[in-house]
Amino acid sequence: MDAQGERLLQDLVNQEKSLVAQVKDARSKAAGIIEAAEKERDKILQEARSTAEASATREAEAAAKEAEAAREAIVQVARDSAAALVVRAQAGKDRAVALVMEKVLP
């Protein structure tokens, strides 16, 4: 029975060693998986940042173009109004000169 007990004890030791090796291997694999996941996370975050920055730049450029177009439209309206006022003023001046001439030269 001593030999049988010794064999059982040796089997238990071997099983424990095997389990320890399996745990060590599982930890190593888990560490590798975690490292790969962290690298993937960092890559995804960087891509998201780059995409967000590019989108913000495009939006800012579009807003600047829109603002410039609005400014140009306002300036054009002001120029058109000024031109119309000049035409009206000239017409008023011509009419005033004609009236003065009628009074001065009957």
Sequence and secondary structure as in RCSB ss.txt:
>XXXX:A:sequence
MDAQGERLLQDLVNQEKSLVAQVKDARSKAAGIIEAAEKERDKILQEARSTAEASATREAEAAAKEAEAAREAIV
QVARDSAAALVVRAQAGKDRAVALVMEKVLP
>XXXX:A:secstr
 HHHHHHHHHHHHHHHHHHHHHHHHHHHHHHHHHHHHHHHHHHHHHHHHHHHHHHHHHHHHHHHHHHHHHHHHHH
HHHHHHHHHHHHHHHHHHHHHHHHHHHHH  
